[in-house]
Amino acid sequence: MAYSSVANYQASNSSESAVNTTSRAAAIRQPQDAETIGGEPVRARLLIDSHAAGGSSSTVEITMARGADGATPHYHTLSDELFYVADGELQVLAGDKIVTVGAGGALVVPKFMPHAFGAAPDSPARILIALTPGVERHGYFRFLERLATGAATPTDIQDAQQEYDNYFVEAPQWWAERTANRA
């Protein structure tokens, strides 16, 4: 059904032009209000976290320089993870497959599936990540920043895994592929 047909149907079959059937407000984050973590070669913009979205999703924008590593191999037990590639090319480990997804493409990794991502060897990448249902994910990115600056230690990783539903796994095929394609 074409959009104009749907609009005509709605207009002719509705006594009200707009009906709000939810008690929850829309979650909106203006670009200038997003917290930014990191810099070169990887930057995260924290968009909307689970609490702001009523638990439905957690969203983050990641920008990676050419060939930069994003996330090391891990899995989640509570959420599926959607990746939308806005610019460039993203290399992804999804289970036992390594694929490259170009701008305009997307993939969903189901919970419990090991995955990792990084910018393709010859391309930068800018991606949107959404975890559904949402978990409080922005704290994880803040933890990674503290880890990078020495304010948190590698011994803190074990607690962070459980707190942020992010469990690291060994994936030698991922690192072999990433290493083989480095200049």
Secondary structure, DSSP 8 states (H G I E B T S, - for coil): --HHHHHHHHHHT-SSS-----SS------GGGSEEEE-SSEEEEEEE-GGGGTTS-EEEEEEE-TT-EEEEEEE-SS-EEEEEEEEEEEEEEETTEEEEEETT-EEEE-TT--EEEEE-TT--EEEEEEEES----HHHHHHHHHHHHTSS-GGGHHHHHHHTT-EE---HHHHHHHHHT--
